[in-house]
Amino acid sequence: MTDTRTDSLSYGDIVSIYIDEKRNFVIRLVRGGILGTDKGFIKHDHIIGKSFGETVYTSRGAKAYILPPILIDKLRLLKRTTQVIYPKDLSFMIYLSGIRPGSRVLEAGVGTGFLTISLANFVGPNGKVYGFDLNKKRIRILGEAIEILGYKDRVVLKVGDVRKPLDLRGLDAVFLDIPDPWNALQTIYEVLKPGFPVIIYVPTVNQLEKTVIALREHGGFLSVHAYELLLREYDVSKGATRPQTLMIGHTGYIVYARKVFCEK
């Protein structure tokens, strides 16, 4: 087997510590830090100098793997302050948006920040995410996490109401996760580039219906679609492969539309 180890880890690095499927942690390495688990603790100092792919042992002898944190790992660092948008929905929303490195996007209702972090990951160092929320505490908590994850230069967080005019123009996509998105349609229309999409997340059928009808009646949006995604994982073993008993069913509805010039 070829040795593919890279540079050794140092204080300030973010790592994923994998013991098993139920014990998968993401930490930032600090001097004197300790990761405590029911399988024993791991001193951060014992990880320093190691490389991704190597192992470390807890105080009780459990083996733990040191892995590079990918996007879904980074989301575990976020302190949940609201109901989150699940990765199954996040991935489809980002796919629909067509964003890429360098894109400038608006997100309203940042909440815990699952979508914010995901957007920051995809717009890259030359892109920008403008995140709005009415709650100052949520903005502060998310801002701290964004700095830890190294996305500070990509994200601008503001306490503000997107149902009122904003000083933004020419954006590549808009994402809304607010209770009444139909009241923000004129703002969306003003900030988006012509032809570019808005993606709206709502948890109930009533909100879905009202949002879709409002988009159709506005006159400045076309290709309005509504989606729901279900995710089912499988238990795989020889001769006994079957769907898991539990699955992630309904989490929310996704509404998609694209801006066009209003007909006079």
Secondary structure as GFF3:
##gff-version 3
##sequence-region A 1 264
A	DSSP	beta_strand	14	20	.	.	.	ID=ss1
A	DSSP	beta_strand	23	28	.	.	.	ID=ss2
A	DSSP	beta_strand	34	37	.	.	.	ID=ss3
A	DSSP	beta_strand	40	43	.	.	.	ID=ss4
A	DSSP	three_ten_helix	44	46	.	.	.	ID=ss5
A	DSSP	beta_strand	55	57	.	.	.	ID=ss6
A	DSSP	beta_strand	63	67	.	.	.	ID=ss7
A	DSSP	alpha_helix	71	74	.	.	.	ID=ss8
A	DSSP	three_ten_helix	75	77	.	.	.	ID=ss9
A	DSSP	alpha_helix	87	97	.	.	.	ID=ss10
A	DSSP	beta_strand	104	108	.	.	.	ID=ss11
A	DSSP	alpha_helix	114	123	.	.	.	ID=ss12
A	DSSP	beta_strand	128	133	.	.	.	ID=ss13
A	DSSP	alpha_helix	136	149	.	.	.	ID=ss14
A	DSSP	beta_strand	155	159	.	.	.	ID=ss15
A	DSSP	beta_strand	173	176	.	.	.	ID=ss16
A	DSSP	three_ten_helix	181	184	.	.	.	ID=ss17
A	DSSP	alpha_helix	185	191	.	.	.	ID=ss18
A	DSSP	beta_strand	197	202	.	.	.	ID=ss19
A	DSSP	alpha_helix	205	218	.	.	.	ID=ss20
A	DSSP	beta_strand	221	227	.	.	.	ID=ss21
A	DSSP	beta_strand	234	235	.	.	.	ID=ss22
A	DSSP	beta_strand	242	243	.	.	.	ID=ss23
A	DSSP	beta_strand	253	259	.	.	.	ID=ss24
###
